[in-house]
Amino acid sequence: MFPALADGGPRPALRFGERSLTYGRLSAAATPLAASLAPARRVAVWATPTLETAVGVVAALLAGAPAVPLNPRLGERELTHIVADSAPSLILAAPGDELPAALAHVPRTDIDVSTHVGASTDGPAPAPPPFAEPDPEHPALIVYTSGTTGPPKGAVLPRRALTSTLDALADAWQWRADDVLVHALPLFHVHGLILGVLGPLRRGGSVRHLGRFSTEGVARELNAGATMLFGVPTMYHRVAEALASGPGDAALAEALSGARLLVSGSAALAARDHERIAAVTGRTVIERYGMSETLMNTSVRADGQARAGTVGVPLRGVELRLVDEAGAPVGAGPDAVGEIQVRGPNLFTEYLNRPDATAEAFTGDGWFRTGDMAVREPDGYVRIVGRKATDLIKSGGYKIGAGEIENALMEHAGVRDAAVTGEPDDDLGERIVAWVVPAGPERAPALEELADHVAAQLAPHKRPRAVRYLSELPRNDLGKIMKRALGA
């Protein structure tokens, strides 16, 4: 999985703030830890944004012990459920981390990297880690879903899902060993951990983690040799705001202009932020689409055309189709909305301890039902319009995706943030409701103004029928809007 780890040497591998590890030092830290994990059935990792988390996950992968990343911000109920469901043999944590009571019964091993941190040169390359590479179907990670429709489910990701996704992204993004990635994403999820840490390590490149996101940190690292930036829409929105403030942030603009690749994921990036960043820097942000169960499915290619609101084309090895409620294929076109189904080596194998949920998630011929609704452009570009459970609105005989209305609302000068839901309506079946954070305190755009704006951008039947104003939208750690909270 990590060919460069066996070579060791002084090349930079990981840097978190002022603490760093070369490949030689990473191997020296992870190899003995992996040896101690080899008998473990499963290993939980207290996934703080630190060197220790990265070393712990690498050690588990070397040992062939499935790793369960734990979000340190989970509430007691969810954490108790995940620990009971995954039944880890032990938990890995950084020395000094205080673990909650839900983990008190799990044996603990501290990840001590203190003797390896900060060395800029290494001696002779160490011997390759003494571990046989497990079978490609062997579980690598168990990543728990957000639990929006019940208790979180553990998606069991085999090793071939990680390697196939990372290699397909290398193809799509022209990802090389000399690339240096900067990000500030959490390490308990696919985006920050698999793409943001394991991705550079598989390529033999390096990652610089900011710890906490700031536009100053992004500018500093990109101006100091980093070539790629991964972020979520909330981060890119702050970048766009900084570029637009007064004369703009010159250091940030210079840094982004010189970056090889800017990638946004985990939620849709507003067209307005796309445009503001491109106008100042000359660089376009590309988007990709994935899930815990599938890792990455599509992306705009580095050598392709970035289009705001699209997530590109299927990655190498991934089959993708759109189907209607009866399972029949849906063609291309702006109103041809269908559920995305995917098939390929990037898929998970099962939901841990949930054979019923696993069987329900797949069709009889092996396609995974994502629950995401999309339209497909004639050249194959995919445009996500929302989740089937929360974002597909059936109004006046039309099937309408909330995502495209949200994008249109965000193009209105009086809207800072927006979400769209459906609610029961005696006449229409469901009516479209816009939840709007006004751009300024002096004036909130009226319903008629917003409805006319959407109707002019999309179609009259997609205009909001009600508007509700908020000071902010409820979002999770990855920037996704929690629409069930809006409904409540």
N, C-alpha and C positions, 0 to 999 in steps of 0.2 A: 504493500500500500504506500510506503514511503521509501522509495529507492535511495533518496538523498541522505536518509538517516543512517544507512549503513556505511556511507562514505565518510561521515563525520566531517571534521575540518572546521576552519574558522569562518565559514560563510554565515552571515546573520540568518537566523531562523525566526525567532520570536522576540518582540519587544513590547512590553507593557509599561508605559510611562518611562521611568528611568531604568527599569530592570530589563535585562535582555539575556538571551541564550543563543549561542551559535549552534550549528548542527552537531558539532562534537559535544558540546555541553548538554544539549538536549538529549542526545543519545546516552550520555553518562548519567543523566538524571532519570530518564525514563526506563532504561534497561533493568536496573536492580529493582525498581518499583514493579515493573512487569513480572519479574521473576517471583515476587511475593504474591502476585495476583493470580498466577496460573491456576491454582486450584479453585478459584472463586467461581460460583455459578453465575452471579451477576454482580456488578459493581455500581453503586450509586456515586455520583460526583456532585458535590456541592458547588454549583456552577456560577461562581463569582467571576467578574471580568478580570482575571488575574493569570499570571504565568502558571500558577499551580493547577488551575482548571485545565489548561492546554496540556500540561505535562501529564496530568492524571488520565485524560482521555487518550492521549497517545500511548501511554503505558498499557491501558486496558486493551487497546487495539493490537498492540504487540503481543500481549498475552493471550488474545482470543477470548477475553472475558467481556461479554456484552455490557456496555456502559449505559447507565440511566442518568442523564443530566437532570438535576433538580433546580428549579427556579427558586432562588433564595427569597423571592417576594411572594411565594405562594402562601395562602391562608392555611390554617391548621387543618381544616376539613379536607381540602384537596391534597395537601401533602400527606396526610394520614392515609388517604385512599391510594395514592401512588405508591407509597412505601409498602402497604399491605398487598397491593396488586403485583408489584414487581419482585417483592421478597429478596432484596439484595443481600449478599453474604456480608458485605461491609460497605462503608461509605468513605470516600476519599474527600479530604478537606484541607485547606491551608492551615498551618499552625496558627492558633489564636482565633480561628473562626468559632463563633458561638452558634451551636446548632440548636434548633428548637426541640421541644419535648417529644414531638412525633418521631424523632430519630434517636431517642435516648437508648432504645433497645438494640440498635444496629451497631455492631463493632466498628470502631473508627480507626483509620490509618491516616496520619498526617503526610502531606506531600511536601517534603523539605527540599527546596531547590537552592537554598541559600549558599551552599558551597560551590554552586555552578554559575551563579548569576554574575553578569557583567564582564566576564573575560573576553577580551577582544581577539586573542589568539589562542590557538590550541596546539597541543603537541601532535604526535603522529595520530592518524585516524584510528579510532578504536576498532576492535573486531566487530563484525556485523552482529546485531542482537541475536542471541541464540534461540530464536523461535521459528518454528516452521509456519509458513503462511497457511492460515486455515482455509477451508473450502469456501468458494465464493458465496455459497448459500448460508454460511455460518452467520448468526446474528452479530452485528457490529454495535448498533445503538438501539435503544428503545426510547423513542421520543413520544412524550405524551401530548395529545391534542388539547385544544383549549377547553374542551368540555362544554361547548355552548348548548348542546342538546342532551346533557346528562353528565355523569362523572367522566373525567378525562379517560381516554382510551390510549393504551400504549401501542404505538405503531412500531413493529419489529422490522428494523432496517437491516437487510443482509449486507455483507461486504461488497457484493457486486453492485448493489444500488449506489453505494458511495463512489466506488471507482468509476462506474459507467457515467454517473452524473458529472463528476469532476472532469473526466476526460472529454465528455461532450461539451462542457463549458470551455475547456481549453481549446477545443476546435472552434466553437462559436466566437469566443472572445480573443482568440490568438494569444492565449495566456502562456507566458514563458517563464523560464527559471530566473530571468533577470527582472521580472516584475516585482514591485514592492507594493503591497496592499495596505491601505490605511482604512480603519473603520472604528466604530465605537458601539458595535451591536452587542446585545446580550449573548452569552455563550450556552444557554440552555435550549437553543432552538436551531433549526436547520440553517437559517441565514447566517447568523454570527459564528456558529461552531463549525458546521460542515463546510459551507462555502468560504467563510471568513478566516478559519484557522487551518482546517485540514486541506482546503484547496491549495493555498500557497505551499504547504509542506509536501503535498503530492507532486507539485511542479518543481520542487527544489528552490522555491523563491522564499520570500519573507513577508511577515505581517507586522505592522505597527498598530497596536491597539491603544486608543486614546484614553481608555478608562471611562471617561465621561465626554460626551459629544460637545464640541464647541467649534464655531467657525474659525476661531484663532488656531485651534489645534489642527484642523484640516489644512489651513493655509501653511502653517509651519511645516508639517510633514510633507505635503506635496511640493513645497518649495525646497525641501531638503532631500529630494530624490525619490519620493514615493511616486508610483506611476498609475495606481488604480485607487478608486474610492468606492466603497460599498456603503449604502445608506438606505433608510426608509423615508417615505414621503415627508414625515415631520422634520427630518434632518435637512432634506433638500429645500423644504419651505423656509427654514431658517437661513439657509444659504442664500436663497433668492431674496429674502428680506434684507439680509446684510448687503447684498450687491446693489439693492435698490435704495438704500438709505443714504440720503444726501448725495455726495459725489460718488458713493459706493466704496466698497472696501478694496483698495487697489491691490493689496497683498493677496487677498482671497481671489480676486479676478485673475491675477497673474498665475496663481497656483492652479486654478481650475483650467485655465487656458493651456497649461503645459501638461496636464494629465493625459495619459493615454486612453483611459476608460473610466467613465462615471456610470455606475450601475445603481438603480433603485429597484426595490422589491418589497414584498410582504403586503403591499396595498397599492392602489393606483396613485400615481403622481399627477397632480392637477396640471392641466394644459397651461394654465397661467404661469406656474413655476417653471415648467419646461421652457416656455418662451422667454421668461425673464433671465434665466441662466444662459440660454443660448445667445440672447441679444448682447449680453455683457462679455461673455467669454468666448463666443464662437464655437463652443462645445455643446453637443447634445447629450442628454442623459438617456441611457438605454434602459428598458425595463425587461424583466423576465417574469415567468410565472411558475410557481411550484406549490407544493403542499408537504406537510409532514409525511404523508403516506407515499408520496410519489417523488420526493425531492424535486428536481427541476424538469419541467416539461417543455417549455418554449423559451425563446429569448430573441430579442433583436440581436443580430450578429454585428460584430465589430466592423465588418466590411459591408454591412447592409444599411438600409435606410431607417433611421429612427423616426417614428411617427408617434406623436403624443397620443396617449390613450390606447396604444396597442402593446402587446407583449411579444411581438415577433412571430416567429415560425417554430414548428416543432424541432427540438434538438435531435442530433444524430442518434438514431436507434429508437426514437420515441414515435409511436403511432398515436394519432389524435383524430377523433371524430366528434361531430355534434349530432345529437339525436333528440327527437321530440319525446313527448310523454309516452308514446307507444313504442319507443325504441327505434323508430324509423330514422334514417339519415336525413339531416337537414342540409340544404345547399348553402351557397354563399349569398350574401346580400345584407343590407343594413337592418332589415326587419326579420331576418331568418334567425331567430333566437333558438338555441338548442343547448342541452346540457353537454359539457365537455366530458368525454370518456377517453381514457388513455390506456396504452398497453406498451410494455417494454421492460428492459432490464433495470430501470430506475425505480420500479415499484417495491413497496414493502411486501412482506410475506404474509403477515397476519396481524390482527389486533390481539395482544397478549391476553390469554384466558377468555377470549370472546369469540368462539367459533361462529356464533349466530351473527354477530356484527360483521365478521370477516366475510361470511357467505353472502350477506346482504349487500356488501360493498362492491361485489364483482358480478358481472354478467356471466352467463353460462359459458361463453367463449373467452373469458379471461380479461375482459375490459373492466377497468376500475371506474366506478361512478364517482366523479369528483364532487358533484353537487354544485359546481360553478356553471353559470350560464354565460354564453358568449355568442358573438357573431363572427363570421369568417369572411375576410375580404377575398376578392377573386384571385389575388396572388398568394393566398395562404396565410397572410397576417391575421392573428387572432386578437379580438377586442373583447375583453371581459366586461360583462354588463351587470354582474352581481351573483350572489349566492341564491340557489334555488329555494332554500328554506326562508330566507329573509329579504331577498332583493328582487325576486320575480313577482311583479305586480300584474294581476289580471284585471284589466279595466276596460269596460265597454267592448269586450270581445277581443281586445288586443293583449298580447303578452309583452310586457314592457320591463326592461332591465333598469334597476335603480341607478346603476353606475353611470350610464350615459347622461341621465338627467343631472346627476351630481356634477359631472364634468361641465355640463352646460351652465349650471348655476354658478360654478366657480369662475366662469368667464365674465360674470356680471361685476362691474366695478364696486357695487355696494355690498358684495358678499366676501367675507374673509374665509368662511368655512361652511360646508353644507353637507347634509345627509338627506336621503330620500327613503321613505317607507310607504307601505300601503296600509289602509285601514278600511274596514267594512263600509260599504255604501249601498243603500237600497236600490239605487238606480244603476250604478256602474258595476256593481259587484265589489270592486275595490276602488278607492280614490287615492290619488297620489298626494302625499303630504311632504312638504319641504321643511326641514329643520335647518334654520339659518343662523349663523353667527355673523352679525353685520360687520362691515369693514370699519365703521367708525361709530362713536356714540351719538353723533348728531342726527343721524337719519338711518332708519331701517327701511330697505326697499319694500314697497307694498306688494301684496299678493298679485294684483293685476299686472304690475310692472315685471315681476318675476315670471308670471305665466306667459306674458307676451314675449319675453326674452327667450324662454325655452321653446315656445312654439315656433319662433323664427329660426332657431338653431336646429331643431329636430323635426317635430311634427305636432300639429295641434292636440292630438290625443295624448301626447306625453307631457302636457303642461301640468304643473301642480294645481290642485284644487283647494289646498289649505296650506298655510305657512305658520310655523311656530318658531319663535325667536329664543335663542339661548346665548349665554355668555361664552360657552365652550361646549364642544361635543365630547361625550365620553369615549375615550380611546384606551386600548390596552398597551402593553409595553412595546409592541411592534408598530404602533401607530394605527391599528385597525379600529374603525368605529364599532363600538359595541351597541348594535341596533336593538338588541333585546332590552338594554337599559333605557333606550329612548322610548320603547313601547311601554315600559313600566312607569 
